[in-house]
Amino acid sequence: MAINIASAFLIFSFSILFGTLSVDYMLNSSKNFGRLTIGEWSAYPQIGTLNADPYTRARTAKRGELSLGYVENVAFQAWRDNDGRPLQPYCHYLLEGQIPTARLFTLYAANQFLEPYISTKSIPFELHTHNAIYESDGSLRIHISPIPQTGNWLTTLSKKEFGLVLTLYDTPIMTITPLHKLIMPSIKRIPSGQKGCD
């Protein structure tokens, strides 16, 4: 009797463990479900809507993300430059181009969990609509580097590969803009003399 109980307990424990690992694997490996990709940028515009697939909903809940729905905001993320190379914290990048139409945008460097890198020092770890310097045509040139730069500068505080999160608030792009015509800013690596960056 004791052996049967022990066997049942082991089977139950392995079932729970296997189920948990299976769900976690699916959430981490199903990143293409509902994903919109434009160049090096990607977003999940259906997050927070009734059309979101189960994997997207579960992944959002797992991360504890607040989803306002595509009418209110769309969060794009980029992890590589124009040449497909991972973004490195010790390299210098130039983000250049027009930001898609939105009432407000924010841009910050993030870790793999999309958490922003912040610091108590007076350095710019986030840019937004009201503190960015625009070109005459309304476009932006943003330097992303651990070394201070003139103009728009976004510092990189990470010690590992990082991502960029560009969130558009109150944007009409998902309702009035053909997605195949949407143009996102480019991310170009600038030679800086740092090892592995030229």
C-alpha positions in Angstrom: 0.0 0.0 0.0 2.8 2.4 1.0 4.6 1.5 -2.3 1.5 2.3 -4.3 1.1 5.7 -2.6 4.7 6.5 -3.2 4.5 5.5 -6.8 1.3 7.6 -7.3 3.0 10.6 -5.7 6.1 10.3 -8.0 3.9 10.0 -11.0 1.8 13.0 -9.9 5.0 15.0 -9.2 6.6 14.2 -12.6 3.3 15.1 -14.3 3.2 18.5 -12.7 6.9 19.1 -13.5 6.5 18.0 -17.1 3.4 20.1 -17.5 5.0 23.2 -16.1 8.1 22.8 -18.3 6.0 22.1 -21.4 4.0 25.3 -20.8 7.1 27.3 -20.2 8.7 26.0 -23.3 5.7 26.8 -25.4 5.5 30.3 -24.1 9.2 30.9 -24.8 9.2 29.2 -28.2 5.9 30.6 -29.6 7.2 34.1 -30.1 6.1 34.2 -33.7 2.4 33.8 -32.8 0.7 37.2 -33.5 4.0 38.9 -34.2 4.2 41.8 -36.7 7.8 42.3 -38.1 9.0 45.4 -40.0 12.7 45.3 -40.6 14.5 44.6 -37.3 11.4 45.8 -35.4 8.7 43.5 -34.1 5.4 44.0 -32.2 2.4 42.1 -31.0 -0.4 44.4 -31.9 -3.2 42.0 -30.8 -2.1 42.1 -27.2 -5.0 43.3 -25.1 -7.6 42.6 -27.7 -10.1 39.8 -28.2 -8.2 38.6 -31.2 -5.0 37.8 -29.2 -4.1 34.1 -29.5 -3.8 32.0 -26.3 0.0 32.0 -26.4 0.3 35.7 -26.6 -2.2 36.2 -23.7 -0.3 33.7 -21.6 3.1 35.2 -22.4 1.8 38.6 -21.5 0.4 37.4 -18.2 3.6 35.6 -17.4 5.6 38.8 -17.8 3.1 40.9 -15.9 2.7 43.3 -18.8 -0.1 45.9 -18.8 -1.9 45.7 -22.2 -3.9 48.7 -23.2 -4.9 47.3 -26.6 -3.7 48.3 -30.1 -6.0 51.4 -30.3 -4.1 52.9 -27.3 -0.5 51.7 -27.9 1.8 49.5 -29.8 5.2 48.5 -28.3 7.9 47.6 -30.9 11.1 46.0 -29.9 14.4 45.6 -31.8 17.4 43.3 -30.8 19.6 43.7 -33.9 21.0 46.4 -36.1 20.3 46.8 -39.8 22.9 44.2 -40.6 21.3 41.6 -38.3 23.9 41.8 -35.6 22.9 41.7 -31.9 22.9 45.1 -30.1 26.0 45.3 -27.9 26.2 47.6 -24.9 29.8 48.8 -25.7 29.0 49.8 -29.4 27.7 53.0 -30.8 24.5 53.0 -32.8 22.5 55.6 -34.7 18.7 55.3 -34.7 17.5 57.4 -37.6 14.2 58.1 -39.4 10.6 59.0 -38.8 8.7 57.7 -35.7 5.3 56.4 -36.8 2.4 58.8 -36.0 1.5 58.8 -32.4 0.4 61.3 -29.7 3.4 60.1 -27.6 6.3 57.8 -28.0 8.9 56.5 -25.6 12.2 54.8 -26.3 14.4 52.9 -23.9 17.0 50.2 -23.8 15.8 47.0 -22.2 16.9 43.6 -20.9 15.6 40.2 -22.2 12.5 40.7 -20.0 11.8 44.1 -21.6 12.6 45.8 -18.3 14.3 49.2 -18.8 17.8 49.9 -17.6 17.7 52.8 -15.2 20.2 54.7 -13.1 20.3 57.2 -10.3 22.9 59.2 -12.3 21.7 62.1 -14.5 22.1 60.3 -17.8 19.4 59.8 -20.5 18.2 56.2 -20.2 14.8 57.1 -21.9 13.7 59.4 -24.6 10.2 60.5 -25.4 8.1 62.9 -27.5 8.7 65.9 -25.4 12.5 65.7 -24.7 13.7 64.6 -28.2 15.4 67.0 -30.6 13.8 66.7 -34.1 15.4 67.4 -37.5 13.8 70.0 -39.8 11.8 67.3 -41.6 10.4 65.9 -38.3 12.7 62.9 -38.3 15.0 61.8 -35.4 18.7 61.0 -35.1 19.3 59.2 -31.8 22.8 58.1 -30.7 22.7 55.0 -28.6 26.0 54.6 -26.8 27.7 54.2 -23.4 29.7 57.4 -24.2 28.0 60.8 -24.2 27.0 62.1 -27.6 25.8 65.4 -28.9 22.1 65.8 -29.8 19.8 63.0 -28.8 21.7 60.5 -26.7 20.3 57.3 -25.2 22.8 55.6 -22.9 23.4 51.9 -22.7 23.8 50.7 -19.1 23.7 47.0 -19.9 26.6 44.6 -19.6 25.0 42.2 -22.0 23.2 42.3 -25.4 20.2 44.6 -25.1 17.1 45.5 -26.9 15.3 48.8 -27.8 11.6 49.2 -26.9 9.7 51.9 -28.9 6.2 52.4 -27.6 3.6 54.4 -29.5 0.8 55.7 -27.5 -2.6 56.7 -29.0 -1.5 55.7 -32.4 -3.7 55.3 -35.5 -1.2 53.1 -37.4 -3.0 49.8 -36.8 -6.3 51.2 -38.1 -5.5 53.6 -41.0 -2.0 52.7 -42.1 -1.4 49.7 -44.5 1.1 47.7 -42.5 3.2 46.8 -45.5 3.8 50.5 -46.0 4.8 51.2 -42.5 8.4 52.4 -42.2 10.4 52.1 -38.9 13.6 53.9 -37.9 16.8 52.3 -39.0 19.5 51.1 -36.5 23.0 51.5 -37.8 26.2 50.6 -36.0 28.7 53.5 -36.1 32.5 52.7 -36.0 33.7 53.7 -32.6 37.1 52.0 -32.2 35.7 49.6 -29.6 36.7 46.0 -30.1 34.0 44.1 -32.0 32.2 47.3 -33.0 33.8 48.3 -36.3 
